[in-house]
Amino acid sequence: MFGIACVLVFPQVFFLFTDTLNGMLYDFAIFSMTFVSWPFGTAIFMGIQRQWGRSVKLTVSLFLLGTVTANFAPRFRYTGAALTSDFAWLFGAAFAPLIALGLSVHFGLSAVSWYLISGALCTLLALYINRRLEAAA
């Protein structure tokens, strides 16, 4: 999916100073750097886990994720927010079926409906706040 975005989306969003072909080449160069840096990140975070444990490793990684994606320029801020949201949904979605199961067993299916509606309302509220902040800037 990221490869498709490298071709269709990222050259027009991040590399406006160059033509589309060079933008795609820049995208794929950055994409290839992830595979180069992967073993180094693995070694660093394995060391953190051995020294301080899994919870510290997770805390450090989530802090780095939030720090990196939250500090985009205003023009790219939505992409950082989208990336952070995607990771939050990945972690949250892992527990959502368990939460829904627990709610349905203890409180019935109507509680599951309210749980899903609350997620949708939080998303709509975040979009509303984002638009208000963009309009104010």
Helices and strands as residue ranges (DSSP letters): H 2-8, H 10-14, H 20-52, H 54-70, G 74-76, H 77-107, H 109-136
